[in-house]
């Protein structure tokens, strides 16, 4: 079993990568396209609600670890044979975010939620 400090470091690494691939590009697109901004806000709120109401004992676990676990769960589910098909990655440009699938928007929503947390 990994120690708590190692789990936090691993979680931060994952969230930093996700921020680069999804968070920054989605936020840039949201500044240009109100629909992306609205969708991003809704996904961030859904992530908040999942962490606040859907996980017993969440207050005793660092938020980075919870978010990284949630992201891993999403990505694992996408790999299952009966999962709905998703795009292979984040949209390449700001207009692409207007048509981003649920998974890409949820990953960007995780980034937005993480960015709203106290340091």
Residue, then its C-alpha position, 0 to 999 in steps of 0.5 A: x500500500x502506498x503511503x499517504x504522502x506518495x498518494x498525494x504526490x501521485x494525485x497531484x501529478x495526475x491532476x497537473x497533467x490533466x490541467x495541461x491537457x484539459x483544464x487550460x484548453x477548456x478554460x480558454x475555450x470557455x472564455x470564447x464560447x459561452x456554451x463551453x463556459x456553462x457546460x464546464x460550470x455544470x461539470x465542475x458542480x457535478x464533481x463537487x456534489x459527487x465529492x460532497x455527497x457521494x463519498x463517505x468519509x471524504x472529508x478525511x481524504x485530501x481533495x487531490x486524492x479524491x479527484x485523482x481517484x475519480x478521474x481514474x475511475x472514469x478512465x477505467x470505465x471508458x475502457x470497459x467493453x460495454x462503455x459508450x464510445x468516447x473521443x480519444x482525447x481532448x479537443x485540439x482547439x477552442x472551437x472543438x470544445x463546443x462539441x466535446x463529449x461528456x468525458x472530455x467535459x467532465x475531465x475539464x470540470x475536474x480541473x475547474x473544481x480543483x482550481x477552485x480549492x484552497x491551496 
